[in-house]
Amino acid sequence: MEEEKESCCHKTKERSEKEYKDLLNRLNRIEGQVRGIKGMVEKDAYCTDILIQVAAVNAALNSFNKVLLANHMKTCITQDIRNGKEESMEELLAILPKLMK
C-alpha cells in the first residue's frame, strides 16, 4: 500500500506507478489546454471561443480533483483511521469546502 511520510514540515505520499502516471497525464493535458487558451488570446480569438476552452479546463481540473480526492480517501485517510489518527478526517473535512467552491 502507498505510504504517507513526513518530510521536514511537509507530508509526502508514495503513489503507485499507475496513479502517478494517471495524475501526470491529466496534468499534462490540462497544461496543454491552458497553453491553447493563451495562444487563442494572443491570436485575438473570439471571447466565447476562449470561454468554452476555459470551461473545459475547469472541468478537467475538477475531474483531476475528484480522482486525487478518491485516491486520498482510499489510501491516506483509510490508513490513518486504521492507525487511530483521527486528525486526518478533520484535515479532509477542512479541505472539502475549498474543493466545492
Secondary structure, DSSP 8 states (H G I E B T S, - for coil): ---EEEETTEEEE---HHHHHHHHHHHHHHHHHHHHHHHHHHTT--HHHHHHHHHHHHHHHHHHHHHHHHHHIIIIIHHHHHTT-THHHHHHHHHHHHHT-
